[in-house]
């Protein structure tokens, strides 16, 4: 049992479609972990607005929190649910709660996001800075029954990503596909594949009941390689920073690209 086994699953909630999709995912995850689902909404009031407008806003907030809780119970009957409305910016509040959470689950876009943006600013910041794993769920996400896909490179964060991926696969009884994208040199990939298999061997031994597949792919774009490796993936898991060309990015270029373009939930593991 991991140290985070009974910490709550924290979901940021607003009235967006992506937020409701995130609540569904978070509810099932909390149920599988036998822990509490905490639904959090952040409010920012205009001090110049009339009091009755603030009261109407609060009534609206509590209405969609009740809706979110109902959705959670539908998707995970019996799950324990807490709801909270707090004053402040959503990213700040979620980051403050990250230390006590097993993971944070967010929709890829919330209300009030920049129209046309590929990923919402709250999801991007929380995924980059949270001290716990963060799962970002796209809106209108269909049910997926494919593997849990883990993207790895030579960085230490990849080991954390592998741990999360195997733990998720174990509770969902899903196969695991470990993908390594490479592009250096003129080899045929045999050495890359052998090195990857060696790296994954200890995880195969730890989870003997799981189907585990590995794939070393020659591709300069790791995010593209991960998306194409399993189009029906139920979850893609990456570390926070790899060895890609964008070394200044908090998540790295691979994490940023996956959050923007993946059709399935993406877990960013610190």
PyMOL commands that set and color helices and strands:
alter all, ss='L'
color gray80, all
select helices_A, chain A and resi 17-33+51-75+90-100+121-129+157-172+190-206+222-229+252-261
alter helices_A, ss='H'
color red, helices_A
select strands_A, chain A and resi 8-12+37-43+81-87+101-107+133-137+148-151+176-182+212-218+235-239+265-269
alter strands_A, ss='S'
color yellow, strands_A
deselect
rebuild
show_as cartoon
